[in-house]
Amino acid sequence: MTHQKYWFRQKTYGYGITPCSWQGWLVTLIYILVLILISVGITNQYENQPGVLIALSSVIILASVYIFLKLTKPVTQGELKWRWGK
């Protein structure tokens, strides 16, 4: 029997996950840094087009959250669902 160390665990309230190991914190930090770099890049590119900037930012954020959750699912303890506490 192999022992799986989880990087993330379910939040106590709401929907989502939280890091519970150094690997989880590292992946989360990298994710945040990538989002910041992308945000700065598209802001510089579409600075004079606020409609395009808002639409593009929204799509990128939604897509990145989806990808992050899909990639971290194998190292997350439990299933993703809404939680009301203990």
N, C-alpha and C positions, 0 to 999 in steps of 0.2 A: 504494500500500500504506500503510495507516495503522498507526501505532505505538501499541500499547496499553500504558499504564503500569499495572502491577498495584499494588494497595494491600496485598495479602496474599500470602504464600507458604506453601508446605507446611512443617510442622514436620519436623525431621530424624528424630525418634523419636515413635512414637505416631500418634494420629489428631487432626487439627486444623490450624489455620492460625495464623500469627503476622503481625503488621503489619510491612510493609517500606517504608512511606512515611508522610509526615505525615498524609495522608488516612486511611490505615488506623489510625494511632494516634488520630486524632480520633474516628473512628467507634467505635473500641473504648472510648475514654473516655466518650463519650456513652452507649454501651450500659451500661457499668458504673454510671454516675450514674443512669440510668433504673431499673436493677435495685435500686439502693440506695433510691431514692425509693419505689418500689413496695413494697419490703420494710418500710420504716419505716411506710408507710401501712397495710399489712395487719396488721403487728404491733400498731399502735395500735388498729386496728379489732377484732381478734380476740384480744386479749391474754389474756382469761380463758377462751378455748376452744382449748387447745393442739392438739387433734386436727384441728380445722378449719384452724388456722394451718399445721400441717405439711402437710396435704393441699393446701391452696391454694398454699402456697409451692412445693411440688414441681411442681405443674401449671404455675405461672407460669414457673419456671426452665426446665423442659423445653421449654415452648412458645417462650420467648424465645431459647433456644439454637437451636432449629429455624429460627425466623424470621431470626435473625442469620446463620446459615450460608446460608440461601436468598438473602438480600439481598446477601451479600458474594460469592457464588459467581461472578458475572460479572467481578469485579475481583480474583479469586484466580488465581494462576498454578498450573496443574496441576489434577489432580483430587483429591478427598478420598478417601483410602484409608489404611489402616494402613501405617506405615513403620517399618523396622527399622534405619535409618541408611543410610549411603552404600554 
